Amino acid sequence: MDIRNTFIQHLLVGIFALGLTYTFNTLLNVEWSTAFARVSFILLFLTLLIGPVMKLSKPIKVSSPLEIPWTWRGELGIWFFLMGLVHFIIVWSGRPFAELIKIGGSGFALANLMGLVALLLALLLTVASFQKVILYLGIESWKWLHSMTYVVFYLISGHYMYFQFFSTYGEVGPDWFGYMAVFMTLLIILLQFTAFLKIVAKNHQNRK
């Protein structure tokens, strides 16, 4: 774990993730693979929500992720990967791997390929979320590497949008989570853009 990750934080995030997955499956009748996928996306959303919110609400510039006193990004990011990994294993179970990502195949294959690339990038980011790795890479390298989190986010957004809005597999058309996920995606984009504008305005003001 990195310096700000603790067993208690991991335990709480784990309980939240697994409890929410169980709720999706038992109370909302969502299949296990889909339940894990949805909770994984929610955890990724929360991970990305913290960054722009901190930039918009905290005037003090933080130069190191190890100096952030209230971040849960490490725990959320690691559990996002774990839940996504379980989703992949369930989907892959009993199916030839080549069919899932067959180039030139159906739209399902393309969407699955996007999800797989996102999972592999998430694995890399998860490995880089532990203390010794962060200190070995250095803060600047760590920041650059974790900027790929947004690449993961957009890949997964494309993945779920296909299955929700363009797929005829199962029930036709999106369900409530599809619309909620679109809102979550747009919110992240809006907050990130707003935080960017704030940084630009601050830099412009400092040059005066």
C-alpha positions in Angstrom: 0.0 0.0 0.0 1.1 3.6 -0.5 1.7 5.7 2.6 -1.8 7.0 2.8 -3.5 3.6 2.2 -4.4 1.7 5.4 -5.9 -1.7 6.2 -9.0 0.0 7.6 -9.5 2.1 4.4 -9.1 -1.0 2.2 -11.5 -2.9 4.5 -14.1 -0.2 4.3 -13.8 0.1 0.5 -13.9 -3.7 0.1 -17.1 -3.9 2.3 -18.7 -1.1 0.3 -17.8 -2.7 -3.1 -18.8 -6.3 -2.2 -21.9 -5.1 -0.4 -23.0 -3.0 -3.4 -22.3 -5.9 -5.8 -24.5 -8.2 -3.6 -27.2 -5.5 -3.6 -27.1 -5.3 -7.4 -27.4 -9.1 -7.7 -29.9 -9.9 -5.1 -32.2 -6.9 -4.8 -32.0 -5.6 -8.4 -31.7 -8.9 -10.1 -28.5 -8.0 -12.0 -26.3 -10.9 -13.1 -23.1 -11.3 -11.2 -20.8 -10.4 -14.1 -22.7 -7.2 -14.7 -22.9 -6.4 -11.0 -19.2 -6.6 -10.6 -18.8 -4.5 -13.8 -21.1 -1.8 -12.5 -19.5 -1.6 -9.1 -16.1 -1.4 -10.8 -17.2 1.6 -12.8 -18.7 3.3 -9.7 -15.3 2.9 -7.9 -13.5 4.3 -10.9 -15.9 7.2 -11.0 -15.2 7.9 -7.3 -11.5 7.6 -7.9 -11.6 10.2 -10.7 -14.0 12.5 -8.8 -11.5 13.2 -6.0 -8.9 14.9 -8.2 -10.9 17.7 -9.8 -12.9 18.2 -6.6 -9.7 18.8 -4.7 -8.4 21.2 -7.3 -11.6 23.2 -7.2 -11.9 23.2 -3.4 -8.4 23.3 -2.1 -6.3 26.5 -2.7 -3.1 24.9 -1.5 -1.1 23.2 -4.2 -0.2 19.6 -3.4 3.0 18.5 -5.0 2.9 14.9 -4.0 0.2 12.3 -3.8 1.8 11.2 -0.5 1.0 14.6 1.0 -2.8 14.4 0.4 -4.3 13.9 3.8 -7.8 12.6 2.8 -7.3 10.7 -0.4 -8.9 7.3 -0.9 -7.8 7.1 -4.5 -5.4 4.3 -3.8 -8.0 2.1 -2.2 -10.7 2.9 -4.6 -8.4 2.4 -7.6 -7.2 -1.0 -6.4 -10.7 -2.2 -5.7 -11.9 -0.9 -9.0 -9.3 -3.2 -10.7 -10.2 -6.2 -8.5 -13.9 -5.9 -9.3 -13.2 -5.4 -13.0 -10.9 -8.4 -12.9 -13.7 -10.6 -11.4 -16.1 -9.3 -14.1 -13.6 -10.3 -16.8 -13.0 -13.8 -15.3 -16.8 -14.5 -15.1 -17.3 -13.3 -18.7 -14.3 -15.3 -19.9 -15.3 -18.5 -18.1 -16.3 -21.2 -20.4 -15.7 -19.2 -23.6 -12.7 -19.2 -26.0 -10.7 -16.1 -25.3 -10.2 -15.4 -29.1 -14.0 -15.1 -29.6 -14.2 -12.3 -27.0 -11.8 -10.0 -28.8 -11.9 -11.4 -32.4 -10.6 -8.6 -34.7 -13.1 -8.0 -37.4 -15.8 -9.7 -35.4 -19.0 -8.2 -34.0 -19.3 -5.0 -32.1 -19.2 -7.2 -29.0 -15.6 -8.1 -29.8 -14.6 -4.5 -30.2 -16.3 -3.5 -26.9 -14.7 -6.4 -25.2 -11.3 -5.5 -26.6 -11.7 -2.0 -25.2 -12.6 -3.4 -21.8 -9.6 -5.7 -21.9 -7.1 -2.9 -22.8 -8.6 -0.9 -19.9 -8.1 -3.8 -17.6 -4.5 -4.3 -18.6 -3.8 -0.6 -18.1 -5.6 -0.7 -14.7 -3.3 -3.6 -13.7 -0.3 -1.4 -14.5 -1.8 1.5 -12.5 -2.7 -0.8 -9.6 0.9 -2.1 -9.3 2.0 1.6 -9.3 -0.4 2.4 -6.4 1.8 0.8 -3.7 4.3 2.7 -1.6 7.6 1.1 -2.7 6.6 1.4 -6.4 5.7 5.1 -6.0 8.9 5.9 -4.2 10.9 3.9 -6.8 9.2 5.7 -9.8 9.4 9.2 -8.3 6.5 11.6 -8.0 6.7 13.1 -11.5 6.8 9.6 -13.1 4.0 8.5 -10.9 1.8 11.5 -11.9 2.5 10.9 -15.6 1.7 7.2 -15.3 -1.6 7.8 -13.4 -2.7 10.4 -16.0 -3.6 7.2 -18.0 -6.4 6.7 -15.5 -8.5 8.9 -17.8 -7.6 6.7 -20.8 -9.0 3.8 -18.8 -12.1 5.7 -17.9 -12.9 6.6 -21.5 -12.2 3.0 -22.7 -14.6 1.7 -20.1 -17.1 4.3 -21.0 -17.0 3.2 -24.6 -17.3 -0.4 -23.4 -20.4 0.1 -21.4 -22.0 2.5 -23.8 -21.9 -0.1 -26.5 -23.6 -2.8 -24.4 -26.1 -0.3 -23.0 -27.1 1.7 -26.1 -26.0 -0.2 -29.2 -26.3 -3.8 -28.2 -29.3 -6.0 -28.7 -28.0 -8.7 -26.5 -30.5 -9.5 -23.8 -33.1 -6.7 -23.2 -33.0 -4.1 -26.0 -32.0 -0.7 -24.9 -30.4 0.8 -21.9 -31.6 0.3 -18.3 -31.4 2.8 -15.5 -27.7 2.3 -14.9 -26.9 3.1 -18.5 -28.3 6.6 -18.1 -26.7 7.0 -14.7 -23.3 6.0 -16.1 -23.7 8.5 -18.9 -24.4 11.2 -16.3 -21.4 10.1 -14.2 -19.2 10.2 -17.3 -20.3 13.7 -18.3 -19.9 14.9 -14.7 -16.2 13.7 -14.7 -15.6 15.5 -18.0 -17.3 18.7 -16.7 -15.4 18.7 -13.4 -12.1 18.0 -15.1 -12.7 20.8 -17.6 -13.7 23.2 -14.9 -10.6 22.3 -12.8 -8.5 23.0 -16.0 -10.1 26.4 -16.4 -9.4 27.2 -12.8 -5.7 26.3 -13.2 -5.5 28.4 -16.4 -7.1 31.4 -14.7 -4.8 31.1 -11.7 -1.7 30.9 -13.9 -2.9 33.9 -15.9 -3.5 35.9 -12.6 0.0 34.9 -11.3 1.6 36.4 -14.5 0.0 39.8 -13.9 
